């Protein structure tokens, strides 16, 4: 399959079209994955990868609090891995 282009934190990333957003996030980093921060500023990242823990929440196409492990990447998708304070 031909790779598709998505944007992660304003950076274009090529990835296979049939993977989860979480898998795409994990493929692009060689360090612990932080998808969001708590109200107190503590970094949080995925734990279960099956939609139970809600720690993989990201903003996808301007929609906050989407579970990265439950979404499949789509060409042109915009992903932001931090939720602004007082997020929507």
Phi and psi restraints in degrees (range 20) as a CNS / XPLOR table:
assign (resid 1 and name C) (resid 2 and name N)
       (resid 2 and name CA) (resid 2 and name C) 1.0 -76.3 20.0 2
assign (resid 2 and name N) (resid 2 and name CA)
       (resid 2 and name C) (resid 3 and name N) 1.0 140.6 20.0 2
assign (resid 2 and name C) (resid 3 and name N)
       (resid 3 and name CA) (resid 3 and name C) 1.0 -69.0 20.0 2
assign (resid 3 and name N) (resid 3 and name CA)
       (resid 3 and name C) (resid 4 and name N) 1.0 156.2 20.0 2
assign (resid 3 and name C) (resid 4 and name N)
       (resid 4 and name CA) (resid 4 and name C) 1.0 -111.6 20.0 2
assign (resid 4 and name N) (resid 4 and name CA)
       (resid 4 and name C) (resid 5 and name N) 1.0 164.0 20.0 2
assign (resid 4 and name C) (resid 5 and name N)
       (resid 5 and name CA) (resid 5 and name C) 1.0 -109.3 20.0 2
assign (resid 5 and name N) (resid 5 and name CA)
       (resid 5 and name C) (resid 6 and name N) 1.0 126.0 20.0 2
assign (resid 5 and name C) (resid 6 and name N)
       (resid 6 and name CA) (resid 6 and name C) 1.0 -121.4 20.0 2
assign (resid 6 and name N) (resid 6 and name CA)
       (resid 6 and name C) (resid 7 and name N) 1.0 168.6 20.0 2
assign (resid 6 and name C) (resid 7 and name N)
       (resid 7 and name CA) (resid 7 and name C) 1.0 -117.4 20.0 2
assign (resid 7 and name N) (resid 7 and name CA)
       (resid 7 and name C) (resid 8 and name N) 1.0 124.4 20.0 2
assign (resid 7 and name C) (resid 8 and name N)
       (resid 8 and name CA) (resid 8 and name C) 1.0 -117.7 20.0 2
assign (resid 8 and name N) (resid 8 and name CA)
       (resid 8 and name C) (resid 9 and name N) 1.0 117.4 20.0 2
assign (resid 8 and name C) (resid 9 and name N)
       (resid 9 and name CA) (resid 9 and name C) 1.0 48.8 20.0 2
assign (resid 9 and name N) (resid 9 and name CA)
       (resid 9 and name C) (resid 10 and name N) 1.0 50.4 20.0 2
assign (resid 9 and name C) (resid 10 and name N)
       (resid 10 and name CA) (resid 10 and name C) 1.0 68.7 20.0 2
assign (resid 10 and name N) (resid 10 and name CA)
       (resid 10 and name C) (resid 11 and name N) 1.0 14.3 20.0 2
assign (resid 10 and name C) (resid 11 and name N)
       (resid 11 and name CA) (resid 11 and name C) 1.0 -117.7 20.0 2
assign (resid 11 and name N) (resid 11 and name CA)
       (resid 11 and name C) (resid 12 and name N) 1.0 123.4 20.0 2
assign (resid 11 and name C) (resid 12 and name N)
       (resid 12 and name CA) (resid 12 and name C) 1.0 -65.5 20.0 2
assign (resid 12 and name N) (resid 12 and name CA)
       (resid 12 and name C) (resid 13 and name N) 1.0 136.5 20.0 2
assign (resid 12 and name C) (resid 13 and name N)
       (resid 13 and name CA) (resid 13 and name C) 1.0 -135.1 20.0 2
assign (resid 13 and name N) (resid 13 and name CA)
       (resid 13 and name C) (resid 14 and name N) 1.0 131.7 20.0 2
assign (resid 13 and name C) (resid 14 and name N)
       (resid 14 and name CA) (resid 14 and name C) 1.0 -90.8 20.0 2
assign (resid 14 and name N) (resid 14 and name CA)
       (resid 14 and name C) (resid 15 and name N) 1.0 135.7 20.0 2
assign (resid 14 and name C) (resid 15 and name N)
       (resid 15 and name CA) (resid 15 and name C) 1.0 -153.2 20.0 2
assign (resid 15 and name N) (resid 15 and name CA)
       (resid 15 and name C) (resid 16 and name N) 1.0 161.6 20.0 2
assign (resid 15 and name C) (resid 16 and name N)
       (resid 16 and name CA) (resid 16 and name C) 1.0 -63.0 20.0 2
assign (resid 16 and name N) (resid 16 and name CA)
       (resid 16 and name C) (resid 17 and name N) 1.0 150.1 20.0 2
assign (resid 16 and name C) (resid 17 and name N)
       (resid 17 and name CA) (resid 17 and name C) 1.0 -78.3 20.0 2
assign (resid 17 and name N) (resid 17 and name CA)
       (resid 17 and name C) (resid 18 and name N) 1.0 -5.5 20.0 2
assign (resid 17 and name C) (resid 18 and name N)
       (resid 18 and name CA) (resid 18 and name C) 1.0 -115.8 20.0 2
assign (resid 18 and name N) (resid 18 and name CA)
       (resid 18 and name C) (resid 19 and name N) 1.0 24.8 20.0 2
assign (resid 18 and name C) (resid 19 and name N)
       (resid 19 and name CA) (resid 19 and name C) 1.0 -110.7 20.0 2
assign (resid 19 and name N) (resid 19 and name CA)
       (resid 19 and name C) (resid 20 and name N) 1.0 163.8 20.0 2
assign (resid 19 and name C) (resid 20 and name N)
       (resid 20 and name CA) (resid 20 and name C) 1.0 -76.3 20.0 2
assign (resid 20 and name N) (resid 20 and name CA)
       (resid 20 and name C) (resid 21 and name N) 1.0 161.0 20.0 2
assign (resid 20 and name C) (resid 21 and name N)
       (resid 21 and name CA) (resid 21 and name C) 1.0 -59.3 20.0 2
assign (resid 21 and name N) (resid 21 and name CA)
       (resid 21 and name C) (resid 22 and name N) 1.0 -39.8 20.0 2
assign (resid 21 and name C) (resid 22 and name N)
       (resid 22 and name CA) (resid 22 and name C) 1.0 -60.0 20.0 2
assign (resid 22 and name N) (resid 22 and name CA)
       (resid 22 and name C) (resid 23 and name N) 1.0 -44.3 20.0 2
assign (resid 22 and name C) (resid 23 and name N)
       (resid 23 and name CA) (resid 23 and name C) 1.0 -62.0 20.0 2
assign (resid 23 and name N) (resid 23 and name CA)
       (resid 23 and name C) (resid 24 and name N) 1.0 -39.3 20.0 2
assign (resid 23 and name C) (resid 24 and name N)
       (resid 24 and name CA) (resid 24 and name C) 1.0 -64.0 20.0 2
assign (resid 24 and name N) (resid 24 and name CA)
       (resid 24 and name C) (resid 25 and name N) 1.0 -41.3 20.0 2
assign (resid 24 and name C) (resid 25 and name N)
       (resid 25 and name CA) (resid 25 and name C) 1.0 -63.2 20.0 2
assign (resid 25 and name N) (resid 25 and name CA)
       (resid 25 and name C) (resid 26 and name N) 1.0 -43.0 20.0 2
assign (resid 25 and name C) (resid 26 and name N)
       (resid 26 and name CA) (resid 26 and name C) 1.0 -67.5 20.0 2
assign (resid 26 and name N) (resid 26 and name CA)
       (resid 26 and name C) (resid 27 and name N) 1.0 -32.8 20.0 2
assign (resid 26 and name C) (resid 27 and name N)
       (resid 27 and name CA) (resid 27 and name C) 1.0 -68.4 20.0 2
assign (resid 27 and name N) (resid 27 and name CA)
       (resid 27 and name C) (resid 28 and name N) 1.0 -26.8 20.0 2
assign (resid 27 and name C) (resid 28 and name N)
       (resid 28 and name CA) (resid 28 and name C) 1.0 -91.5 20.0 2
assign (resid 28 and name N) (resid 28 and name CA)
       (resid 28 and name C) (resid 29 and name N) 1.0 -3.8 20.0 2
assign (resid 28 and name C) (resid 29 and name N)
       (resid 29 and name CA) (resid 29 and name C) 1.0 -128.0 20.0 2
assign (resid 29 and name N) (resid 29 and name CA)
       (resid 29 and name C) (resid 30 and name N) 1.0 147.9 20.0 2
assign (resid 29 and name C) (resid 30 and name N)
       (resid 30 and name CA) (resid 30 and name C) 1.0 -115.5 20.0 2
assign (resid 30 and name N) (resid 30 and name CA)
       (resid 30 and name C) (resid 31 and name N) 1.0 25.0 20.0 2
assign (resid 30 and name C) (resid 31 and name N)
       (resid 31 and name CA) (resid 31 and name C) 1.0 -136.8 20.0 2
assign (resid 31 and name N) (resid 31 and name CA)
       (resid 31 and name C) (resid 32 and name N) 1.0 170.3 20.0 2
assign (resid 31 and name C) (resid 32 and name N)
       (resid 32 and name CA) (resid 32 and name C) 1.0 -54.8 20.0 2
assign (resid 32 and name N) (resid 32 and name CA)
       (resid 32 and name C) (resid 33 and name N) 1.0 135.1 20.0 2
assign (resid 32 and name C) (resid 33 and name N)
       (resid 33 and name CA) (resid 33 and name C) 1.0 -83.4 20.0 2
assign (resid 33 and name N) (resid 33 and name CA)
       (resid 33 and name C) (resid 34 and name N) 1.0 123.1 20.0 2
assign (resid 33 and name C) (resid 34 and name N)
       (resid 34 and name CA) (resid 34 and name C) 1.0 -112.9 20.0 2
assign (resid 34 and name N) (resid 34 and name CA)
       (resid 34 and name C) (resid 35 and name N) 1.0 116.2 20.0 2
assign (resid 34 and name C) (resid 35 and name N)
       (resid 35 and name CA) (resid 35 and name C) 1.0 -96.9 20.0 2
assign (resid 35 and name N) (resid 35 and name CA)
       (resid 35 and name C) (resid 36 and name N) 1.0 -20.8 20.0 2
assign (resid 35 and name C) (resid 36 and name N)
       (resid 36 and name CA) (resid 36 and name C) 1.0 -163.0 20.0 2
assign (resid 36 and name N) (resid 36 and name CA)
       (resid 36 and name C) (resid 37 and name N) 1.0 174.0 20.0 2
assign (resid 36 and name C) (resid 37 and name N)
       (resid 37 and name CA) (resid 37 and name C) 1.0 -125.5 20.0 2
assign (resid 37 and name N) (resid 37 and name CA)
       (resid 37 and name C) (resid 38 and name N) 1.0 152.4 20.0 2
assign (resid 37 and name C) (resid 38 and name N)
       (resid 38 and name CA) (resid 38 and name C) 1.0 -75.7 20.0 2
assign (resid 38 and name N) (resid 38 and name CA)
       (resid 38 and name C) (resid 39 and name N) 1.0 172.9 20.0 2
assign (resid 38 and name C) (resid 39 and name N)
       (resid 39 and name CA) (resid 39 and name C) 1.0 -58.1 20.0 2
assign (resid 39 and name N) (resid 39 and name CA)
       (resid 39 and name C) (resid 40 and name N) 1.0 -33.0 20.0 2
assign (resid 39 and name C) (resid 40 and name N)
       (resid 40 and name CA) (resid 40 and name C) 1.0 -81.3 20.0 2
assign (resid 40 and name N) (resid 40 and name CA)
       (resid 40 and name C) (resid 41 and name N) 1.0 -4.9 20.0 2
assign (resid 40 and name C) (resid 41 and name N)
       (resid 41 and name CA) (resid 41 and name C) 1.0 95.3 20.0 2
assign (resid 41 and name N) (resid 41 and name CA)
       (resid 41 and name C) (resid 42 and name N) 1.0 5.7 20.0 2
assign (resid 41 and name C) (resid 42 and name N)
       (resid 42 and name CA) (resid 42 and name C) 1.0 -75.9 20.0 2
assign (resid 42 and name N) (resid 42 and name CA)
       (resid 42 and name C) (resid 43 and name N) 1.0 136.5 20.0 2
assign (resid 42 and name C) (resid 43 and name N)
       (resid 43 and name CA) (resid 43 and name C) 1.0 -71.1 20.0 2
assign (resid 43 and name N) (resid 43 and name CA)
       (resid 43 and name C) (resid 44 and name N) 1.0 142.2 20.0 2
assign (resid 43 and name C) (resid 44 and name N)
       (resid 44 and name CA) (resid 44 and name C) 1.0 -131.1 20.0 2
assign (resid 44 and name N) (resid 44 and name CA)
       (resid 44 and name C) (resid 45 and name N) 1.0 150.6 20.0 2
assign (resid 44 and name C) (resid 45 and name N)
       (resid 45 and name CA) (resid 45 and name C) 1.0 -148.2 20.0 2
assign (resid 45 and name N) (resid 45 and name CA)
       (resid 45 and name C) (resid 46 and name N) 1.0 175.1 20.0 2
assign (resid 45 and name C) (resid 46 and name N)
       (resid 46 and name CA) (resid 46 and name C) 1.0 -64.6 20.0 2
assign (resid 46 and name N) (resid 46 and name CA)
       (resid 46 and name C) (resid 47 and name N) 1.0 143.8 20.0 2
assign (resid 46 and name C) (resid 47 and name N)
       (resid 47 and name CA) (resid 47 and name C) 1.0 -117.7 20.0 2
assign (resid 47 and name N) (resid 47 and name CA)
       (resid 47 and name C) (resid 48 and name N) 1.0 -51.4 20.0 2
assign (resid 47 and name C) (resid 48 and name N)
       (resid 48 and name CA) (resid 48 and name C) 1.0 -99.8 20.0 2
assign (resid 48 and name N) (resid 48 and name CA)
       (resid 48 and name C) (resid 49 and name N) 1.0 -28.7 20.0 2
assign (resid 48 and name C) (resid 49 and name N)
       (resid 49 and name CA) (resid 49 and name C) 1.0 60.5 20.0 2
assign (resid 49 and name N) (resid 49 and name CA)
       (resid 49 and name C) (resid 50 and name N) 1.0 25.7 20.0 2
assign (resid 49 and name C) (resid 50 and name N)
       (resid 50 and name CA) (resid 50 and name C) 1.0 -139.8 20.0 2
assign (resid 50 and name N) (resid 50 and name CA)
       (resid 50 and name C) (resid 51 and name N) 1.0 16.0 20.0 2
assign (resid 50 and name C) (resid 51 and name N)
       (resid 51 and name CA) (resid 51 and name C) 1.0 87.0 20.0 2
assign (resid 51 and name N) (resid 51 and name CA)
       (resid 51 and name C) (resid 52 and name N) 1.0 13.9 20.0 2
assign (resid 51 and name C) (resid 52 and name N)
       (resid 52 and name CA) (resid 52 and name C) 1.0 -98.1 20.0 2
assign (resid 52 and name N) (resid 52 and name CA)
       (resid 52 and name C) (resid 53 and name N) 1.0 -39.3 20.0 2
assign (resid 52 and name C) (resid 53 and name N)
       (resid 53 and name CA) (resid 53 and name C) 1.0 -84.7 20.0 2
assign (resid 53 and name N) (resid 53 and name CA)
       (resid 53 and name C) (resid 54 and name N) 1.0 -22.4 20.0 2
assign (resid 53 and name C) (resid 54 and name N)
       (resid 54 and name CA) (resid 54 and name C) 1.0 64.4 20.0 2
assign (resid 54 and name N) (resid 54 and name CA)
       (resid 54 and name C) (resid 55 and name N) 1.0 16.0 20.0 2
assign (resid 54 and name C) (resid 55 and name N)
       (resid 55 and name CA) (resid 55 and name C) 1.0 -85.3 20.0 2
assign (resid 55 and name N) (resid 55 and name CA)
       (resid 55 and name C) (resid 56 and name N) 1.0 -10.0 20.0 2
assign (resid 55 and name C) (resid 56 and name N)
       (resid 56 and name CA) (resid 56 and name C) 1.0 -96.3 20.0 2
assign (resid 56 and name N) (resid 56 and name CA)
       (resid 56 and name C) (resid 57 and name N) 1.0 20.3 20.0 2
assign (resid 56 and name C) (resid 57 and name N)
       (resid 57 and name CA) (resid 57 and name C) 1.0 -62.8 20.0 2
assign (resid 57 and name N) (resid 57 and name CA)
       (resid 57 and name C) (resid 58 and name N) 1.0 132.4 20.0 2
assign (resid 57 and name C) (resid 58 and name N)
       (resid 58 and name CA) (resid 58 and name C) 1.0 -137.7 20.0 2
assign (resid 58 and name N) (resid 58 and name CA)
       (resid 58 and name C) (resid 59 and name N) 1.0 172.1 20.0 2
assign (resid 58 and name C) (resid 59 and name N)
       (resid 59 and name CA) (resid 59 and name C) 1.0 -98.8 20.0 2
assign (resid 59 and name N) (resid 59 and name CA)
       (resid 59 and name C) (resid 60 and name N) 1.0 125.5 20.0 2
assign (resid 59 and name C) (resid 60 and name N)
       (resid 60 and name CA) (resid 60 and name C) 1.0 -120.9 20.0 2
assign (resid 60 and name N) (resid 60 and name CA)
       (resid 60 and name C) (resid 61 and name N) 1.0 120.9 20.0 2
assign (resid 60 and name C) (resid 61 and name N)
       (resid 61 and name CA) (resid 61 and name C) 1.0 50.6 20.0 2
assign (resid 61 and name N) (resid 61 and name CA)
       (resid 61 and name C) (resid 62 and name N) 1.0 46.7 20.0 2
assign (resid 61 and name C) (resid 62 and name N)
       (resid 62 and name CA) (resid 62 and name C) 1.0 69.6 20.0 2
assign (resid 62 and name N) (resid 62 and name CA)
       (resid 62 and name C) (resid 63 and name N) 1.0 12.4 20.0 2
assign (resid 62 and name C) (resid 63 and name N)
       (resid 63 and name CA) (resid 63 and name C) 1.0 -106.2 20.0 2
assign (resid 63 and name N) (resid 63 and name CA)
       (resid 63 and name C) (resid 64 and name N) 1.0 107.8 20.0 2
assign (resid 63 and name C) (resid 64 and name N)
       (resid 64 and name CA) (resid 64 and name C) 1.0 -72.4 20.0 2
assign (resid 64 and name N) (resid 64 and name CA)
       (resid 64 and name C) (resid 65 and name N) 1.0 163.8 20.0 2
assign (resid 64 and name C) (resid 65 and name N)
       (resid 65 and name CA) (resid 65 and name C) 1.0 64.1 20.0 2
assign (resid 65 and name N) (resid 65 and name CA)
       (resid 65 and name C) (resid 66 and name N) 1.0 35.3 20.0 2
assign (resid 65 and name C) (resid 66 and name N)
       (resid 66 and name CA) (resid 66 and name C) 1.0 -88.4 20.0 2
assign (resid 66 and name N) (resid 66 and name CA)
       (resid 66 and name C) (resid 67 and name N) 1.0 139.4 20.0 2
assign (resid 66 and name C) (resid 67 and name N)
       (resid 67 and name CA) (resid 67 and name C) 1.0 -80.8 20.0 2
assign (resid 67 and name N) (resid 67 and name CA)
       (resid 67 and name C) (resid 68 and name N) 1.0 113.8 20.0 2
assign (resid 67 and name C) (resid 68 and name N)
       (resid 68 and name CA) (resid 68 and name C) 1.0 -62.1 20.0 2
assign (resid 68 and name N) (resid 68 and name CA)
       (resid 68 and name C) (resid 69 and name N) 1.0 -29.7 20.0 2
assign (resid 68 and name C) (resid 69 and name N)
       (resid 69 and name CA) (resid 69 and name C) 1.0 -76.7 20.0 2
assign (resid 69 and name N) (resid 69 and name CA)
       (resid 69 and name C) (resid 70 and name N) 1.0 -13.9 20.0 2
assign (resid 69 and name C) (resid 70 and name N)
       (resid 70 and name CA) (resid 70 and name C) 1.0 -107.1 20.0 2
assign (resid 70 and name N) (resid 70 and name CA)
       (resid 70 and name C) (resid 71 and name N) 1.0 -0.1 20.0 2
assign (resid 70 and name C) (resid 71 and name N)
       (resid 71 and name CA) (resid 71 and name C) 1.0 -112.3 20.0 2
assign (resid 71 and name N) (resid 71 and name CA)
       (resid 71 and name C) (resid 72 and name N) 1.0 138.8 20.0 2
assign (resid 71 and name C) (resid 72 and name N)
       (resid 72 and name CA) (resid 72 and name C) 1.0 -95.0 20.0 2
assign (resid 72 and name N) (resid 72 and name CA)
       (resid 72 and name C) (resid 73 and name N) 1.0 138.3 20.0 2
assign (resid 72 and name C) (resid 73 and name N)
       (resid 73 and name CA) (resid 73 and name C) 1.0 -63.1 20.0 2
assign (resid 73 and name N) (resid 73 and name CA)
       (resid 73 and name C) (resid 74 and name N) 1.0 149.4 20.0 2
assign (resid 73 and name C) (resid 74 and name N)
       (resid 74 and name CA) (resid 74 and name C) 1.0 -136.5 20.0 2
assign (resid 74 and name N) (resid 74 and name CA)
       (resid 74 and name C) (resid 75 and name N) 1.0 145.5 20.0 2
assign (resid 74 and name C) (resid 75 and name N)
       (resid 75 and name CA) (resid 75 and name C) 1.0 -53.2 20.0 2
assign (resid 75 and name N) (resid 75 and name CA)
       (resid 75 and name C) (resid 76 and name N) 1.0 134.0 20.0 2
assign (resid 75 and name C) (resid 76 and name N)
       (resid 76 and name CA) (resid 76 and name C) 1.0 83.6 20.0 2
assign (resid 76 and name N) (resid 76 and name CA)
       (resid 76 and name C) (resid 77 and name N) 1.0 -2.2 20.0 2
assign (resid 76 and name C) (resid 77 and name N)
       (resid 77 and name CA) (resid 77 and name C) 1.0 -60.5 20.0 2
assign (resid 77 and name N) (resid 77 and name CA)
       (resid 77 and name C) (resid 78 and name N) 1.0 137.4 20.0 2
assign (resid 77 and name C) (resid 78 and name N)
       (resid 78 and name CA) (resid 78 and name C) 1.0 -110.5 20.0 2
assign (resid 78 and name N) (resid 78 and name CA)
       (resid 78 and name C) (resid 79 and name N) 1.0 121.5 20.0 2
assign (resid 78 and name C) (resid 79 and name N)
       (resid 79 and name CA) (resid 79 and name C) 1.0 -120.1 20.0 2
assign (resid 79 and name N) (resid 79 and name CA)
       (resid 79 and name C) (resid 80 and name N) 1.0 131.8 20.0 2
assign (resid 79 and name C) (resid 80 and name N)
       (resid 80 and name CA) (resid 80 and name C) 1.0 -121.0 20.0 2
assign (resid 80 and name N) (resid 80 and name CA)
       (resid 80 and name C) (resid 81 and name N) 1.0 128.9 20.0 2
assign (resid 80 and name C) (resid 81 and name N)
       (resid 81 and name CA) (resid 81 and name C) 1.0 -94.6 20.0 2
assign (resid 81 and name N) (resid 81 and name CA)
       (resid 81 and name C) (resid 82 and name N) 1.0 7.9 20.0 2
assign (resid 81 and name C) (resid 82 and name N)
       (resid 82 and name CA) (resid 82 and name C) 1.0 -129.0 20.0 2
assign (resid 82 and name N) (resid 82 and name CA)
       (resid 82 and name C) (resid 83 and name N) 1.0 142.3 20.0 2
assign (resid 82 and name C) (resid 83 and name N)
       (resid 83 and name CA) (resid 83 and name C) 1.0 -99.5 20.0 2
assign (resid 83 and name N) (resid 83 and name CA)
       (resid 83 and name C) (resid 84 and name N) 1.0 125.0 20.0 2
assign (resid 83 and name C) (resid 84 and name N)
       (resid 84 and name CA) (resid 84 and name C) 1.0 -58.1 20.0 2
assign (resid 84 and name N) (resid 84 and name CA)
       (resid 84 and name C) (resid 85 and name N) 1.0 149.1 20.0 2
assign (resid 84 and name C) (resid 85 and name N)
       (resid 85 and name CA) (resid 85 and name C) 1.0 -54.7 20.0 2
assign (resid 85 and name N) (resid 85 and name CA)
       (resid 85 and name C) (resid 86 and name N) 1.0 136.6 20.0 2
assign (resid 85 and name C) (resid 86 and name N)
       (resid 86 and name CA) (resid 86 and name C) 1.0 69.0 20.0 2
assign (resid 86 and name N) (resid 86 and name CA)
       (resid 86 and name C) (resid 87 and name N) 1.0 28.8 20.0 2
assign (resid 86 and name C) (resid 87 and name N)
       (resid 87 and name CA) (resid 87 and name C) 1.0 -46.2 20.0 2
assign (resid 87 and name N) (resid 87 and name CA)
       (resid 87 and name C) (resid 88 and name N) 1.0 163.5 20.0 2
